[in-house]
Amino acid sequence: MKISELMAIVLYGMVGVISLMMAYKNLVSDRFIPFQEKAAGTSWNSIDSRLQYVLLTLMRVSGLGFLVIGILLLVTPIVSYFRQDEFLRYAIPILSFIYCSGLFLINYKLYKQTKATTPWKGSLFALVTLLVGLILSML
């Protein structure tokens, strides 16, 4: 294994671990994440209970996306070690890049609209990290 491939695996692993942490946050939360509450301009308790349920459902969907991305980024290098597959080598990081691109755009737009401290910088970090990993994978 080349050093560039090993570095790519480390970068993918970093994004994978962060994704799992975000998955946990979204899947087990019983209320808004603080930046969401600030962006909404209202406290969680002042929201109708039915709307709270809808919002928690949307957070769970987001959490599942983070969970899938995290698992894929952490498991793919192991699978690729035993089964050399060029498709897997690039498809998983590219799909993760697409997911993180959407997160970045959504969080940045929310930041611009509300001035809430959204995690757009974290999404941008993930994008850059995945891009560097992809470039290293190609070397």
N, C-alpha and C positions, 0 to 999 in steps of 0.2 A: 504494500500500500504506500503510495506517495505521500509526502508531507502535506501537499496541497489538499489531497482527499481527506486526510486526517483533520486538517484545520477546518475544512468544510463541515465535517461531521460534528466537530465541537460547536461551530456556529449554529448548525441546525439544532443541536441539542440544547443550546441556550434558549433559542426561540421556543423549542418544544417544552422546556421546563416552565418558562414564563406563561406559555399557553395553558399548561395544566393548572398553574396557579390562578389564572383568570377564569378557567373553567370552574374550579372549585368556588371562587368568589361568586360567580353567577348562578351556579347550580344550588348552592346552599343558602343563599341570602334570603332573608325574609322581609326585605325592604330595599328601597333604592340604594345604590352605591352613592356615597356622598356627592360626587360630581353630578350625578343625575338629578339629585334633589335640588342642587343649586341651579342647574340648567332649567329645571321645571319651574323654579321660582316659588315653590310651595313645599310644605313639609309632607312627609309620607302620611302622617296621621290625618291630614286634612283632605286626602284623596278618598273618594268613595271606595268602599271595600270591593265592589265588582271591578272597578277600574284597577285597583291594586292587584287583583288576581290576573287581569289581562297583562299588566306590566310585568309581574313576576313570571308569567308564562313566556313573554318575549325575552326576558333575561335568561330563562332556562334554555330557550332556543339558541341564544348567543353562547351560552355556556357549553352546549353540546357542540357547537362549531369549534370553540376553543379546545374542547376535549378531543375531538377527531383530529384536528391539526396537531395537537401536542403528541398524541399517540403515534400518528403517522411519522412525525419528524423524529421521534425517539426509536421507533421500531424499524423503520426503513433501512438505516445503516446496518443493523444486525442481519436483516433478511438479505440485503445486498451483498454482505460478506459471504454468505453461503450460496447465493444465487445471483450471479453476475447478470444484471438486467439493466440495459441502458434506459429503458422506459422508466423503470422505478427510480433510477438514479436522478432523473431530471423532473419527472412528472410530479412527484410529491412536493419537492421544493417550489416548483412553479405554481402548483395549486395553493400551497401555503402563501406564496407571494400574492396571489390573487385575493385570497381571504384577507390578508393583512393590508392590501391596497384598499379594499373596501372599508376596513376598519379605520384606516387613516383618513380616508375621504369623509366618512360619516362623522368621526370624532372631530375632525378639523372644522367641518361645516357647523357642527353643534357649538364648538368653541367660538367661531366667528359670530354666530347668531346670538349666543347667550353670554359670552365672556366667562363661562364656567371653566374651571381647570380640568378639561377633558384629557384623556390619555392619548392625545394625538401624537405627542412626541414619542411615546412608547411604541405606538404603531409605526411611526417613521423609523425608529431604531430597528424594529423587527424587519421592515422592508429592506433597509440597507444591509442588515445582517444576512438576510436570505439572499440578496443580490450578490454580496461578496462570496457567500458560500457557493452559489451557482457558478460564479466565475472561477473560483478555486476548483470546483468539480470538473470544469472543462479543461483545466491545465494538464 
